[in-house]
């Protein structure tokens, strides 16, 4: 296994990704095993830090609440595509997840009597949908930032080993079992092979397939793409959430907490239009409904601005002291990026690509599945890259920070349990060869296409054809464009030929993952001929429970699949239903 540029490491558990899910897994696993966290970013730069509004848990500190109501809201909010056994675990373990963070030192906002304060959030109700409930535990409007800092401090306390700015680019398998991950070290250009008995993927989302997105530049879906390239399936990739309140034209997120504190969405004439779409809970309807309503107002000519292409988030009726205390970050964003003063002016907003409900299929132990129910031994996934599926067709606000803590903890626990008795799967001698060849091919390429231009065209076609509204025609247009971009991708070149800090090289590699994931997204959107949650087909406007009360499963194949016309084959997997039968979603 000799190679001058390849370094070998050995651990019991290797965690890929140092966001909330990855570090929560590390805290659970760290005291019981030799653990390494491999991350393309310094941990506190991970995208969990961008989450603003809060973390759902039925603490009942402010109003009566129960985990059963939380489960129902999660299932109903996900348009009944949620696996209900997983949703029950999410809701039941939410209280302990919050207490865990409090014990680690997280500074939650407090009620006057010292309890953790809670506020309203979209889709969260009491008594199975009768009225909004205060369920979101929060730290001003920077809850994700506080969680990330708290988890990192506790990882440091436990002595967890971090490999920061290491880009994991491959998963080494041996006889169908994972043996190691292969990473590129940004500072040196060297390759590292991390052998482990258990491997946890916690690599986040892939919002950069879209142009208008709340996601950071680094969210290119590398982890999800690696799993897909290994022939393992991806689940429910057609469901991508568009957060209603992105800053118009930019996509930078304004938290749902603004509406939780009383913010109102208005069209150009000042009408509170959500009263027409969701008369009971209005601006606090689930995100898919609000995003569609906003897009519809614009399409029907009631948008604001010179191009009539956005609506307004109105906070002007709130006390400045309330805004400063509970929404300091998002109001500063409005001032900085749009030059709007939220005290006195409504803020221009429009839906932004925000969160992947789909991803790497797992069971409730966070074990990765190779088909509908077969476990890949020693391989785990948690957080946005995973699909357990607690979010179904539409994730409720504040359930993401909950998901990373509940299933991050579970991934760490079960990964350690497996590592205690498992033997290290032998690492293939050529484990690093594919990555070395891929990097060399890109570095030496002499084509005429520029990576930035291809990425721009991909993001623009996804925004235009596969965003809030979709049809067979628009999806075919996106599909054809992606095939064109794939051919052009074979003819790229990069300027930086160096080894140290070669982000030019890595952006070219990331574009390959983006093309893969955009193609899977478009194909699964095209094949799901119904509207459900975040997936709205204007040519199939109703939900079809007879045919599509199932999860999609997309597999990469050697040969072209007749049904899809590509080397992606689709299968279907039943939804787990326990207590809640599908019904019409009314709010």
N, C-alpha and C positions, 0 to 999 in steps of 0.2 A: 504493500500500500504506500510505497514511497512516492512522494511528489513534493518538490521543493516549496511549492506555494500552497500546499494543503496541510492544515493543522487538524489533528483529531482530538476530540474531547469525549469524556464518558460520564454520564449522569444517570440517576434513577429516573428522574422526571425532567423533561425539557418542555418549557412553555414558550410558544411562539407568539409574541405580542405582549406589550407591557402597558396596556390600557387597563380599564377597570376589571374586566373579566380575567385577564392574564395575571394581574397582581393579586386579585382575590383568590385565584387558584394557588398562587405561590404561597400566600399566607397560610392557606389550609394545608398545603403539602410540605412546606419548609421545615417544620419541626420534626417531621417523620422520615425524611429522605434527603438525598443529595439532589438539589434542585438548581436548574439554571433557567433564567428568563432571557430569551434572545429577541431583540427589538430593533426595528428600523429607525426608531426615534428614542431620544432620551425619555424615560417613562413619563415625566410630568408634562411632556409635549404631546402625549397621546390625545386622541380626539374625544375621549370621555370628558376631558376638561372643558369641552365646548357645550356640554349639556347644561342647561340653565335652570329649568323649572322646579325639579324635585324628584322624589322617589316615593312611589305609592306604597302604602301599608295601612291596613285596617287597625290602627292603634286605638281609634275612638277617643283620642285626647280632647277633641273639640266638639265633635258630634257623634251620635250613635253610629256604629259601623260594624261590619262583620266580614270575615274572609269569604263567606259564601256570596255576599253581595259583590265583593271584588272579583271573585271567579266569574260570576254571571256577566259583569260589565266587560271583563276581558274576552269572554266567549262571544258575547253579543257585538262588542266593538270590532272583533275580528271577523265579523259577518259569518260566524258559525264554522269557519274553517280551522278554528283553534282545536288542538288536541286537548280534550278537557281534563284528562289525567294530569297533563303537564301544567295546565292553568290552575288546577287545585293546589299543586305543589307550590307554584309561584305565589299564590295568594296566602296559603297557610304559612309558608316560611318567610313571608315579607316582614312580619313583626320582628322575628329574630334577626333578620338581615339588618334592619335599622338599628336594633339594640347592639349588634356586633360593631357597627360603625361608630355608634355613640361611645361604646367602651374603648374603641381605638382612638378616640379623641376628636371626632368630627363635630364642629361647632354648629349644630342645627339652630335655627331660629326658635325662640321659646315663647310660650304663653306667659301671661302675667304671673301664674303660679308655678312657673319653672318647668312645665312639661314641654316636650317637642311640639312645636306649632305645626298646624296642617292647613292647607288651603285647597280650594277647588281646582279641578283640572278637567279637560274635555272628556266626556264619556263616562266619568266616574259618578255613580249614583247610589242612593240609599234605597233599600227595600225593592230591589229588582227594577230599577228604572223610574221610580216615582218622583224623585227630586235630586238635584245635585248634592254631593256630599263633600266634606273637607277631608281628603285622604292623602294629599301630597305633603310629605315631610320635606323641608327645604332649608337651604342656607342662602338667604336672599335670592338672587337670580344667578348664582354661580355654584349650584349644588354639585354639578359634575366636577368642577375644578376642585372643590373641597374634598370630594370623594377621592379623586386622583392623588391629591397631596397626602391625604390621610393614609391611603393604602401604601403609597411609596414609603412614607415614614415608617410604617409598620414592617414593610419588607426589609428596610435598612436595619431596623431593630433586630430582626430575625437573622440577619446576615445572608439574605438571599443573594446569589451571584447574578449580576446583570451583564449581558453583552450588548451594549448600546451601539446603535448605528451599524448593526449587522442585518443585512437583507436576506431573509430566508427565501431561497429560490427553488428548492426542490425537497421532496420527501423520498428518502431511500427506502424501498420496500424489498423484502426478501420472502419469497413464497407467500405473497399476499399479506404479509405482516410488516408493520413499520419498524425500521431499525434505527433511523437517524434522520436529521434534517441537515441540509447543506446550505450554508450561508456565505454571503459575500461581505467582507469587512470594508466598510466605506473608507476608513482612514488609510488602509494599505493596499487595497485591491486583492488581498489574499482570500483564499477559500478556507472555510472551516466546516468540518463535519462533526455534528453533535450526536453521538450515539446515546440512546436512552431506551429504557424498558417501557416507559409511558411517554407519549408525546401529546401535548395539549395545544390545539390551535385556538388562538384568541386574537385574530388579526383584524377585526373590525370590518367595515363595510366597503362599498365600491361606488360611492356616489359620483366619482369623477367620470363615469360613463355619460353623465349629463353635464351640460354647460352651466345651467342655473342650479347650484347646489349649495347646501349649508356645509358640505363636507370639505375637509382640508385637502390640500394638494396631494397628500400622501395616501389618501384612501383609494387605492387602485385595485383592491381586491386580490392581492397576491396570494394570500392564504387560501381563499376560496378557489382561485384559479389553479393553484398547485394540486389541490384535491381533485378537481375536475380533470386535469391532465393525467392523473393517475388512474382514470377509468372509474372512479367513485362518483356517485350521483350528486346532483344539486337539487334541492327541493324548493318548490314554490317561487321560482325566480321571477315570475311575472308580477309579483306583488312588491312594488316599490312605493314607499310612502312619500307623498309630497306635503311637506309641512305648510300649513296655510300662510304663516306670517314670516316670509323672508323679505328682507329689504328689497323694494322694487328695483329690478335691473342688476342686483348684486347677488341675491341669494343668501346673504348673511342673516343668520337666524335671530328673530325676536321671539323670545320664549312665549309659550302658551300661558305662562304665569301672568302675563299682562292681561289676558282675558280672564284668568282666574281671579285677579284682583279687581276686575270690573271693567276692563277695556272693552270697547264696542267696535265691531266692524261696520263700516258705512260705505255706501257707493258715492258716486260723484254728486248726487242730489242730497246727500246727508242721510239717506234712509238707512235704518238698521235692518239690512236685508235678511239677516239670519232668522228673523221672526217668520219669514215666509217659508224657509226650508226646514227649520226645526223649532216649531212653536214652543215646545216645553223647555228645552235647555239652551236654545238660541246659539249664542257665540261659543258655548261650551259643548257643542256636538262633537262627535269623533272627527278626527282630522281629515279622513277621506271625504266626509260630507261637507265640511267647511271649505276644503280646497276646491271641490267641484262647484260649490255655490259661488265662490269668489271668481273662478274661471268663467262660470256662466254669466255672472254680472258683466264681466268685461266683454265676453262674446256678444252679449245682447245690447252693447253700447252704453252701459251705465258705469264704465270705468272712468277714472280720473286722469289728470295730466294731459300734456299736449297730444299724446297718442292714444289717450283713453285706455291705457293698458295696465292699470292697477286699481286697487281699492284702498281704503284708508283704515288704519287702526287708530281709534280715537281714545286718548287718555286724558283729554283736557278737562273732563269733569272730576277727575281724581285730585285729591289734595297733593300738592307738591311734596309734602313731608312723607306721604305714603309712597309716592313714586321713588323718592330718594332712599327710603328705608328698604323697600321690597323689590324695586326694579332698577337698581343703579346702573348695571352694565348695559342693559338693552336700550335705555334712554340715551346713554352716552354713545352707543352705536349710531342711533338716529342722528344725533348732533354731528358726530365725526364724519359719517359716510354720506349722509344726505343733506346736511346743513339744516335739519328740521328741529325745532324746539318742541319736545313732546308736552311741555306744560301748556302750551298755547296753540299748537298746530297738530292736526292729525298726521300720522306717519304713513307714507305710501308703502304698501305691502302687496306681495303676490306669491303664490305657492312656489316652493323650492324643493328640489330633490333632497330627501332628508335621511331615509332609513330603509334598509333592506329587510323585509320580513322573511325572505327566503335565504337559503345558504346551504351549509353542510348539514345533511340530515343527522340528527342524533336522537337517542332515546332519553328518558328522564334521568339516567345516570350520566348524561353528557357523552356517552359512547357513540362514536361515529358508526353509521350504518352503511353497508355496501349494497344493500337493496332494501326492500320494505321493512325487514326486521332482522337481518343478519348483521351481527356486530363485527367490526374490525378490531381484533384484540389489541389493546394497548394504545388505541388512537381515540382522542377526545376532542371536543370542540365546545366553546362557550362564547356567549356575547353575540354581537351583531353578525359575525361570520357564520354562526350556527343557526339551524332551524329545528326547534325542539318539538312541536311548534306552539309557542305560547302567544304568538301575535297573529296567527292566521292570515287573513287578507288585509288586516289593518291594525297596527299597533296603537294601543292607547298611550297618550302622553304619560310620562313618569313610570311606565312599565319597563323602559329600557334600562334605566339605572338599577331598577329592581332585578331585572333579568341577569345583568352582569354579576350582581352580588349573589343571587340565589344559585344560578347555574355555574358561575365561576367557582363558588365554594364547592359545589357538587363535583365539578370536574377535578378540582384539586384532591378532594377526598377519595374519589374512586380511582384516580390515576395512581395515588399512593398505595391504595389497597391492592391494585393490580401489580404494581412494581415490587411489592414485598415478597411475592411468591413467584413472579415470572422470571424467566431467564432472558438475558439480553439476546435479541435476535441478531445473528451475525450480520455485520455491516458488509455489503458487497465490496469487493476490492476496487471496483470502478465507480463507487458511490458518487464521486465528484465529477465524473467525466462529462455527464450531460450538461451540468452547469458550466464547466470550463469551455465546452464546445459552443454553448449558446453565447457566452460572453465574447469568446473569440470571434465568432461569426459576426456579431454586431459591431465589435470594435474594428474589424477589418473590412466591413462592408463599404462598397464604393458607389452606392446608388445615388440617385438624384433627389429622392423624397426626404423631406424634413419631418422629424417626429412631431414637432409642435404643430405643424400644419395638419397632419393626419389626425392627431388628437382633437384639434379644433373642429375638423369636419365631422368626426365621430360624435362629439358632444353636441354639435348643432343639429345633426340628423336625429339624435335621440330626443333632444328638446322639442323638435318640431313634430316628430312622428310617434313617439312612445311615452309621452308625458301624461298629463291628467286625463286627456281624452284620446282614445285610440279607435282605429277601424282597420279592417283587413287591408284596405288600400294604403293607409299610412304605414302600417307594419311591414307590408311588402316593400314599400319605398325604403324604409330603414334597413330591411334585410338586404336589399340589392346594394345599398350604399356600403354596408359592412363588408359584403363580398368584394366590392371594388377596393375598399381600404385594405383588406387582407392581402390582395395581390400587390398593391402599392407598398405595403409594409415589407414585402420581400425585397424591395428596391430602395431601402433607406440607407443613410449614412449618418455618422456622428462626427462632430468636430474634434472633441477631446479624445486623444489617443492615450492619455496617461492612465495611471493606475490609482493614484491617490485622489480621493474625493471626486470620483468621476460620476457626477450626477447625470451628465449627458448620457452615459452608457445605461445607467439604471432607469432613466425615464424611457429609453427605448425598450427596455425589457418590460417595464410596467405597461407600456402601450399594448404589448402582446396580450397581457392578462385582461386589459380593458376590452380589447376586441373580442376575446373569448366570451367574457361575461355579458357584453352587450348583445352578442349573437344569441346566447342562451336566453337572455331576457326577452328579446324580440320573438324568438321561436315559441317560447312558452306563452307569451302574450297572444300570439297568433292562434295557437291551438286551443286556448281556453276561450271558447265562443259563448261567453256570458259576461255579465258585469257583477262584480263582487268586491266589496271593500275598496281598496285603492286601485283596482283594475276595472276601468270603465270602458266597455266596448260600445260605441254609439250604434254599431250595426247589430249588436246583441244586448239591448239595454236592460234586460231583466236577469235576475239570478236564476240559475237552472240547477236546482238541487237534485233532480233526477239523474242528470248526466255528470255534473261537475262538483258534487259534494265529495271531492277527492283532492289530495295533494298531487301536484305534478312532480315527476322525477326525471331529470334530464341526465343522460349518460353520453360520454364521448365514445365513439365507436371507430373501428378501423375502416369500415366501409361506409359508403353513402347510404343513409336510411331513406327508403322510398317515401315515407310519410312526410318527412321534414325537408328532404332535398339536400341535406348536409350530413356531416358525420356526427350529428347529434340525434340520439334516439330518445323518445319520450315514453315514460311509463306512468302509471297512476297508483296511488297508495290511499287506502281508506282513512277517513278522519276518525279519531277516537272520540266517541260520544258517550258521556256517562249520565249526566243529569238534565242537560238542556237540549231539547229538540229544536231544530232550526225553525225560526219564525221570522215574520217580517220585521225589519228594523225600523221602529218609529221612535222619534225623540220629541 
